[in-house]
Amino acid sequence: MRLLTRLRARRDAAYDNKYHHKLRGRLWRALQDTKYDQYHDANRPVGFSYSNPFPPYDMEEGDERTLLVAAPQEDLLAEVAEDFITNRELNIGEMPFHIDEMTSISPDVGEPGTSGTIESGTGLLVRIPPWRAADYGIEKEGDQAIFWRPKHSMEPLKAQLENNLDKKHNLFCPEYLPGPSDTEYDLFDSYELIKTFAIPVTVSQGQELTYVLSKWKFGYTVRDDDHRRHLNLALDTGLGEKNALGLGFINILQGGEDAQA
């Protein structure tokens, strides 16, 4: 499920590509004193993901932008929406916005047999654990996780995306339902790499790290109801790591359904 938020620039501003930390902070302020506040510093996926304020261009006062916040927990989005209604200012660093309106939407990849394309709206962070490096013929880089790059082949990328989604499935879906790794098919039919790039990301106050990210177009055909659930979970939680920093947010580019509440 998603909260679609229409924003209006309150003054002229340059677009800040390092928006991640500031936007994350605004969302956590919206969840302050709720039951989700306990997960702020928890070492587990929180369950929400979000887009960049788009389109990502410099703006003049009065320009419109859109922000999407997604989560598998409807009440989490309700808490964010309630705060956005009460506090209409949404300032992301030096980009000051006013919240004009909000709409709840529920994108769906479609019933079994549906084909479509999913595109990464923000870069995916995929890291290979050092203890798995030898399995893929990758030279270790000390004890640090290894950022996926095209030279590493598709096998570790597919494995890490599936393992990460498994963790989210265990957190947000009933335990009796099979997770992504319990199926005999890949999550996606095709993987089209758009680009890889490195960006500095502020991960906490005063700490900035450089992440190697990748953008993709994923082709899919919904195999069964379990596969449909897995893909829709990815739409809600994001793919890969650090979704609460705005990484790994994905959209249905074509195919699927888009229900508006």
C-alpha positions in Angstrom: 0.0 0.0 0.0 1.2 3.5 -0.7 0.6 7.1 0.4 0.8 9.4 -2.6 1.6 12.9 -1.5 1.4 16.0 -3.6 3.9 18.7 -2.6 4.3 22.3 -3.6 7.6 24.2 -3.3 7.5 27.0 -0.8 10.4 28.9 -2.4 13.0 28.5 -5.2 15.4 25.7 -4.4 18.1 23.5 -5.9 17.3 19.8 -6.0 19.3 18.0 -3.3 20.3 14.5 -4.5 21.5 13.8 -0.9 17.9 14.0 0.4 17.9 10.5 2.0 18.8 11.3 5.6 16.6 14.4 5.8 13.6 12.7 4.3 14.0 9.6 6.5 14.2 11.9 9.6 10.9 13.6 8.6 9.2 10.2 8.3 10.5 9.1 11.6 9.2 12.3 13.2 5.8 11.3 11.8 6.1 7.9 13.6 7.4 9.4 16.8 5.4 8.2 19.9 3.7 5.4 17.8 4.3 1.7 18.2 6.7 1.9 15.2 9.1 4.3 17.1 10.7 1.2 18.7 12.1 0.2 15.4 14.0 3.4 14.8 17.4 2.0 15.7 16.5 -1.7 15.4 18.7 -4.0 13.4 15.8 -5.2 11.2 13.8 -4.0 8.2 11.3 -1.4 9.3 9.0 -2.2 6.5 8.6 1.2 4.8 10.2 2.5 1.7 9.8 5.8 -0.2 10.5 7.5 -3.5 12.6 10.6 -4.1 10.6 13.8 -4.4 10.0 13.7 -8.1 10.6 14.9 -10.8 14.2 15.5 -9.5 14.9 19.0 -10.9 15.6 22.4 -9.4 12.4 24.1 -8.5 10.7 27.5 -8.4 8.2 28.6 -5.8 4.9 27.0 -6.5 6.3 24.0 -8.5 4.7 20.7 -7.8 6.5 17.5 -6.7 5.3 14.0 -5.7 6.4 11.8 -2.9 5.4 8.1 -2.5 5.6 6.3 0.8 5.0 2.5 0.8 4.6 -0.1 3.5 2.9 -3.5 4.1 1.4 -2.1 7.3 -1.7 0.0 6.6 -1.6 1.5 10.1 2.0 2.7 9.6 0.9 4.7 6.6 -2.1 6.0 8.5 0.2 7.3 11.2 2.3 9.1 8.5 -0.8 10.5 6.9 -2.2 11.8 10.2 1.0 13.6 10.9 1.2 15.0 7.3 -2.4 16.4 7.8 -1.5 18.0 11.1 2.0 19.3 10.0 1.7 20.4 6.4 5.3 21.6 6.1 7.6 19.0 4.7 11.2 20.3 4.6 13.8 18.0 3.1 17.1 19.8 3.9 17.1 23.0 1.8 14.0 21.9 -0.2 10.9 23.3 1.6 7.5 22.0 0.6 3.9 22.3 1.6 1.7 19.2 1.6 -1.3 19.9 -0.6 -3.0 16.6 -0.8 -2.7 12.9 -0.1 -4.2 9.8 -1.7 -4.0 6.1 -0.7 -3.2 3.7 -3.6 -2.6 0.0 -3.7 -0.5 -1.1 -6.8 -0.8 -4.8 -7.6 1.3 -6.8 -10.0 -1.9 -8.6 -11.1 -3.4 -12.0 -11.0 -1.5 -15.2 -12.0 -0.7 -15.0 -15.7 -0.2 -11.3 -15.7 3.1 -10.0 -17.2 4.7 -6.7 -16.6 7.8 -4.7 -15.9 9.0 -3.3 -12.6 11.5 -0.4 -12.5 13.7 0.7 -9.7 12.7 4.3 -8.9 15.8 4.7 -6.6 19.1 2.9 -6.6 19.2 -0.7 -5.2 21.8 -1.4 -2.6 22.9 -5.1 -2.9 25.9 -6.3 -0.8 27.5 -9.7 -0.8 28.5 -11.0 2.6 32.3 -11.7 2.7 31.7 -15.3 3.8 29.8 -15.9 0.6 32.4 -14.3 -1.7 34.2 -17.6 -2.4 30.9 -19.2 -3.4 30.7 -16.8 -6.3 34.4 -16.7 -7.2 34.7 -13.2 -5.8 37.9 -12.0 -4.2 37.2 -10.8 -0.6 37.8 -7.2 0.3 38.7 -7.7 4.0 35.8 -8.4 6.3 33.5 -5.9 4.7 30.4 -6.7 2.6 31.1 -6.4 -1.1 28.9 -4.0 -3.2 27.4 -5.9 -6.1 28.8 -4.8 -9.5 28.2 -6.2 -13.0 31.5 -8.0 -13.0 30.1 -10.2 -10.2 27.5 -11.9 -12.4 23.8 -12.1 -11.8 23.9 -15.1 -9.4 24.9 -13.2 -6.2 22.5 -10.4 -7.0 19.5 -12.7 -7.4 20.5 -14.6 -4.2 20.8 -11.4 -2.1 17.6 -9.9 -3.4 15.7 -13.2 -2.6 17.3 -13.6 0.8 16.5 -10.0 1.7 12.9 -10.4 0.6 12.7 -13.6 2.6 13.5 -11.6 5.8 10.8 -9.2 5.1 8.3 -12.0 4.3 9.1 -13.5 7.7 8.4 -10.2 9.4 5.2 -9.1 7.5 3.5 -12.2 6.2 1.9 -15.1 8.1 4.5 -17.8 8.9 2.5 -20.6 7.3 2.8 -19.0 3.8 5.8 -19.9 1.6 8.5 -17.2 1.2 10.4 -16.3 -2.0 13.2 -18.9 -1.4 10.5 -21.7 -1.0 9.6 -21.5 -4.6 11.3 -23.1 -7.6 11.3 -20.1 -9.8 13.1 -16.8 -9.9 11.5 -13.6 -8.5 11.8 -12.0 -12.0 11.9 -13.4 -15.6 14.4 -10.8 -16.8 16.9 -8.4 -15.4 17.8 -5.3 -17.4 20.6 -3.3 -15.8 20.1 0.4 -16.5 23.2 1.7 -14.7 25.4 1.4 -11.7 26.6 4.4 -9.8 28.2 5.5 -6.5 26.7 8.1 -4.3 27.5 9.5 -0.9 24.7 8.8 1.6 24.4 10.3 5.1 23.4 7.2 7.1 23.4 9.0 10.5 24.2 12.4 11.9 27.8 13.2 10.9 28.4 9.9 9.2 28.5 9.7 5.4 29.2 6.5 3.4 29.6 6.0 -0.3 27.3 3.2 -1.6 27.5 1.5 -5.0 23.9 1.3 -6.3 22.2 -0.1 -9.4 19.0 0.7 -11.3 17.0 -2.0 -13.1 14.1 -2.9 -15.1 12.7 -6.3 -14.0 10.4 -8.3 -16.2 7.9 -10.6 -14.5 5.0 -13.1 -15.1 3.0 -13.8 -12.1 3.3 -17.6 -11.6 0.7 -18.2 -8.8 -0.8 -16.5 -5.7 2.4 -16.9 -3.7 4.5 -15.2 -6.4 1.9 -12.4 -6.6 2.3 -11.9 -2.8 6.1 -11.8 -3.0 6.2 -9.2 -5.8 3.6 -7.1 -4.1 5.6 -7.3 -0.8 8.6 -6.0 -2.8 6.5 -3.0 -4.0 5.6 -2.3 -0.3 9.0 -2.8 1.3 11.5 -2.0 -1.5 14.2 -4.3 -2.8 17.6 -4.8 -1.4 19.0 -3.1 1.7 18.5 0.3 3.5 15.0 0.9 2.3 14.4 3.2 5.2 17.0 5.4 3.6 15.0 5.5 0.4 17.0 2.9 -1.5 15.4 0.1 -3.5 12.0 1.8 -4.1 10.3 0.2 -7.1 7.3 0.9 -9.3 5.3 -1.0 -11.8 6.3 0.4 -15.2 3.8 -1.6 -17.2 1.2 -4.3 -16.4 -0.3 -4.9 -13.1 -3.1 -2.9 -11.4 -3.3 0.4 -9.6 -6.2 0.6 -7.2 -7.0 3.9 -5.5 -8.6 3.9 -2.1 
